[in-house]
Amino acid sequence: MSGRARVSRDGKVVAELGPGSSFGEIALLRNVKRTATVTAVGALTTFAISREDFTIFVAGHASAAAAVADVAYERALADERHGSR
C-alpha cells in the first residue's frame, strides 16, 4: 500500500517493489515454500490476505485469475533461472 521493499534470493537483490506491487502469490496458489525474501526498506504498509480469501477472489474473477497466473508464471520462470525451487 505504501513504502518500498526489496526482493532477494540467496542474499542478492533481484527486485524492488513499491505501492501497487504484490508478493506471495506463488505460495498462495501452489502451497509451496517462499521462493524469495522480501524486506522492507523503511516504513512499509502492506495488505495481507488468507489463502482461502485469495482463492475465493481469484476463482470468482476471471480477469484477476488471469493476472495472477501471469505474474506467477513470470516469477516461476525467474525462479528457474536462479535455481530456486
N, C-alpha and C positions, 0 to 999 in steps of 0.2 A: 504494500500500500504506500509506503514511503521509506526512503533511505536506500542504501546500496549494500549489496552482498557480493562476495567473491566465491566462485566455484573452483574447487581444486581437486585434482586427482594425484595421488602419490606425492603430495606436497607441492605440486606445480599448479599455478593459477591457470585455468583454461577458459574462464569467462567471468564477466562482471554483470550483475543483474541490477536493475533499477525498478522504479514503480511500474506496475503492469506486467512484470515478469513473473514466471512461475517456476517451481521446482517441486520434486517429489512425486510427480505423476506416474513415473515408471513403477515405483514401489506400490502406488495405489492400484494401478492397472494389473500388474503382474505378480503382486505379492512376493517381491524379491527384496534382498538387502539393498541398501542405498548404493548407488554407483558413483557418487561423488560426495565431497564435503562442502557444505555451504556455510560461510562465515560472515557475520555482519561486519560492515565497515562503518563504525559509528552507530548512531541511533537508527533502529530499524523497527518498523511496524509491519507485521505480517498478518495474514488471514490463514487459519488452519481449517481443514475440513476432514471429516472422518472418511474412511474407505466406503462405508455404507452410503453416506450422503453423496459422495463423489460419484459412486456407481449409479445411484438413482438419477442424479442430474444428467450424467453423460448418456445414460440409456434413454432418457426422456427428451433429448435434444440432439437431433441428427447433426446439426452444424457444430455443436460442442464436441460430439463424439469424433467427428472428422478432424477437428482442430487438435484435439488431444492426441489422437492417433498419429497425426503428422509430427507433432512435437516429440512424442515418444519414439517414433521411428528414427527421426533425425538424431536424437540423443543416444539411441541404441547403436546406431552406426558409429557415432563418435566414440562410444564406449568400446566397440570392437576395434577401432583404430588404435585406441590407447591400451588395449589389452585388459580392460575391466570386464568383470562378469557380474 
